[in-house]
Amino acid sequence: MKRLQYDLNFKMEIIRKVKEIGNFTAVARQHELDPKMVLRWAKELNRKDVDQLDGASKRQSAFIPTAEDFKQLEQENEKLKKLLAEQALEREILKDLLKKTNPTCGKRV
């Protein structure tokens, strides 16, 4: 009897489903696989670098932020802080206006 060789993409898809569902046996039965084999695949994929398994680069290169990236993030952060402050001020103004026009607002009867 000849052993079946499963593609790395197939193994990764099975392991992804296992992580979603959280049950090795259920996923194995859905695909008519041995649960022990699926467990072994999960251990192998966690233990080894994916690049070593098939020789092709499956992972994206690591993002290394530059000083310009940090500067852009700081600018965006400042814009968001200003926007949040403006919204909080508008909310307070509206609350005060609502209290002046409707004095029973906010009081429980």
C-alpha positions as YAML, in Angstrom:
chain: A
units: angstrom
residues:
- id: 1
  name: MET
  ca: [0.00, 0.00, 0.00]
- id: 2
  name: LYS
  ca: [1.42, 3.34, -1.06]
- id: 3
  name: ARG
  ca: [1.51, 6.23, 1.41]
- id: 4
  name: LEU
  ca: [-0.20, 9.43, 0.39]
- id: 5
  name: GLN
  ca: [1.88, 12.57, 0.28]
- id: 6
  name: TYR
  ca: [-0.07, 15.68, 1.19]
- id: 7
  name: ASP
  ca: [0.79, 19.11, -0.14]
- id: 8
  name: LEU
  ca: [2.06, 21.70, 2.34]
- id: 9
  name: ASN
  ca: [-0.78, 24.06, 1.40]
- id: 10
  name: PHE
  ca: [-3.30, 21.31, 2.20]
- id: 11
  name: LYS
  ca: [-1.64, 20.68, 5.56]
- id: 12
  name: MET
  ca: [-1.65, 24.38, 6.39]
- id: 13
  name: GLU
  ca: [-5.33, 24.67, 5.44]
- id: 14
  name: ILE
  ca: [-6.21, 21.73, 7.68]
- id: 15
  name: ILE
  ca: [-4.26, 23.23, 10.60]
- id: 16
  name: ARG
  ca: [-5.97, 26.60, 10.01]
- id: 17
  name: LYS
  ca: [-9.35, 24.87, 10.25]
- id: 18
  name: VAL
  ca: [-8.24, 23.09, 13.42]
- id: 19
  name: LYS
  ca: [-7.33, 26.43, 14.98]
- id: 20
  name: GLU
  ca: [-10.72, 27.87, 14.00]
- id: 21
  name: ILE
  ca: [-12.75, 24.94, 15.29]
- id: 22
  name: GLY
  ca: [-10.43, 23.88, 18.09]
- id: 23
  name: ASN
  ca: [-10.98, 20.16, 17.55]
- id: 24
  name: PHE
  ca: [-8.40, 17.99, 15.75]
- id: 25
  name: THR
  ca: [-10.63, 14.94, 15.57]
- id: 26
  name: ALA
  ca: [-13.59, 16.74, 14.01]
- id: 27
  name: VAL
  ca: [-11.49, 18.33, 11.28]
- id: 28
  name: ALA
  ca: [-9.69, 15.05, 10.60]
- id: 29
  name: ARG
  ca: [-12.99, 13.20, 10.22]
- id: 30
  name: GLN
  ca: [-14.34, 15.88, 7.87]
- id: 31
  name: HIS
  ca: [-11.39, 15.28, 5.55]
- id: 32
  name: GLU
  ca: [-11.14, 11.52, 6.17]
- id: 33
  name: LEU
  ca: [-7.73, 11.82, 7.83]
- id: 34
  name: ASP
  ca: [-6.21, 10.20, 10.88]
- id: 35
  name: PRO
  ca: [-6.47, 12.60, 13.86]
- id: 36
  name: LYS
  ca: [-2.97, 11.60, 14.98]
- id: 37
  name: MET
  ca: [-1.61, 12.62, 11.60]
- id: 38
  name: VAL
  ca: [-3.30, 16.03, 11.84]
- id: 39
  name: LEU
  ca: [-1.87, 16.48, 15.31]
- id: 40
  name: ARG
  ca: [1.59, 15.59, 13.98]
- id: 41
  name: TRP
  ca: [1.20, 18.14, 11.17]
- id: 42
  name: ALA
  ca: [0.30, 20.83, 13.69]
- id: 43
  name: LYS
  ca: [3.34, 20.03, 15.80]
- id: 44
  name: GLU
  ca: [5.62, 20.01, 12.75]
- id: 45
  name: LEU
  ca: [4.30, 23.30, 11.43]
- id: 46
  name: ASN
  ca: [4.68, 24.94, 14.85]
- id: 47
  name: ARG
  ca: [8.14, 23.52, 15.39]
- id: 48
  name: LYS
  ca: [9.68, 24.16, 11.99]
- id: 49
  name: ASP
  ca: [10.00, 27.30, 9.99]
- id: 50
  name: VAL
  ca: [7.58, 27.19, 7.05]
- id: 51
  name: ASP
  ca: [10.43, 28.11, 4.70]
- id: 52
  name: GLN
  ca: [12.26, 24.92, 5.65]
- id: 53
  name: LEU
  ca: [9.29, 22.71, 4.91]
- id: 54
  name: ASP
  ca: [9.00, 23.33, 1.18]
- id: 55
  name: GLY
  ca: [11.96, 25.56, 0.36]
- id: 56
  name: ALA
  ca: [9.76, 28.40, -0.90]
- id: 57
  name: SER
  ca: [9.17, 31.59, 0.97]
- id: 58
  name: LYS
  ca: [5.67, 31.44, 2.44]
- id: 59
  name: ARG
  ca: [6.08, 34.24, 4.92]
- id: 60
  name: GLN
  ca: [6.17, 37.93, 4.26]
- id: 61
  name: SER
  ca: [9.35, 39.75, 5.00]
- id: 62
  name: ALA
  ca: [9.43, 41.46, 8.37]
- id: 63
  name: PHE
  ca: [8.39, 45.10, 8.34]
- id: 64
  name: ILE
  ca: [11.11, 47.34, 9.69]
- id: 65
  name: PRO
  ca: [9.78, 50.82, 10.46]
- id: 66
  name: THR
  ca: [11.89, 53.81, 9.51]
- id: 67
  name: ALA
  ca: [12.14, 57.23, 11.11]
- id: 68
  name: GLU
  ca: [9.76, 58.53, 8.45]
- id: 69
  name: ASP
  ca: [7.18, 55.88, 9.39]
- id: 70
  name: PHE
  ca: [7.38, 56.94, 13.03]
- id: 71
  name: LYS
  ca: [7.00, 60.58, 12.05]
- id: 72
  name: GLN
  ca: [3.89, 59.79, 10.00]
- id: 73
  name: LEU
  ca: [2.42, 57.80, 12.86]
- id: 74
  name: GLU
  ca: [3.09, 60.64, 15.30]
- id: 75
  name: GLN
  ca: [1.38, 63.11, 12.95]
- id: 76
  name: GLU
  ca: [-1.61, 60.84, 12.56]
- id: 77
  name: ASN
  ca: [-1.75, 60.35, 16.32]
- id: 78
  name: GLU
  ca: [-1.79, 64.12, 16.88]
- id: 79
  name: LYS
  ca: [-4.60, 64.56, 14.33]
- id: 80
  name: LEU
  ca: [-6.65, 61.87, 16.06]
- id: 81
  name: LYS
  ca: [-6.06, 63.42, 19.47]
- id: 82
  name: LYS
  ca: [-7.27, 66.80, 18.19]
- id: 83
  name: LEU
  ca: [-10.31, 65.21, 16.59]
- id: 84
  name: LEU
  ca: [-11.17, 63.41, 19.82]
- id: 85
  name: ALA
  ca: [-10.79, 66.61, 21.84]
- id: 86
  name: GLU
  ca: [-13.04, 68.50, 19.40]
- id: 87
  name: GLN
  ca: [-15.70, 65.80, 19.61]
- id: 88
  name: ALA
  ca: [-15.56, 65.78, 23.41]
- id: 89
  name: LEU
  ca: [-15.94, 69.57, 23.45]
- id: 90
  name: GLU
  ca: [-18.89, 69.41, 21.04]
- id: 91
  name: ARG
  ca: [-20.52, 66.76, 23.20]
- id: 92
  name: GLU
  ca: [-20.13, 68.91, 26.32]
- id: 93
  name: ILE
  ca: [-21.55, 71.96, 24.50]
- id: 94
  name: LEU
  ca: [-24.54, 69.93, 23.35]
- id: 95
  name: LYS
  ca: [-25.13, 68.59, 26.86]
- id: 96
  name: ASP
  ca: [-25.06, 72.11, 28.30]
- id: 97
  name: LEU
  ca: [-27.39, 73.35, 25.59]
- id: 98
  name: LEU
  ca: [-29.77, 70.48, 26.21]
- id: 99
  name: LYS
  ca: [-29.83, 71.23, 29.94]
- id: 100
  name: LYS
  ca: [-30.64, 74.90, 29.27]
- id: 101
  name: THR
  ca: [-33.46, 74.17, 26.82]
- id: 102
  name: ASN
  ca: [-34.94, 71.24, 28.75]
- id: 103
  name: PRO
  ca: [-34.36, 71.55, 32.50]
- id: 104
  name: THR
  ca: [-35.98, 68.16, 33.25]
- id: 105
  name: CYS
  ca: [-33.50, 66.34, 31.04]
- id: 106
  name: GLY
  ca: [-31.15, 64.14, 32.98]
- id: 107
  name: LYS
  ca: [-33.30, 64.06, 36.13]
- id: 108
  name: ARG
  ca: [-35.05, 60.88, 37.11]
- id: 109
  name: VAL
  ca: [-38.60, 61.08, 38.28]
...
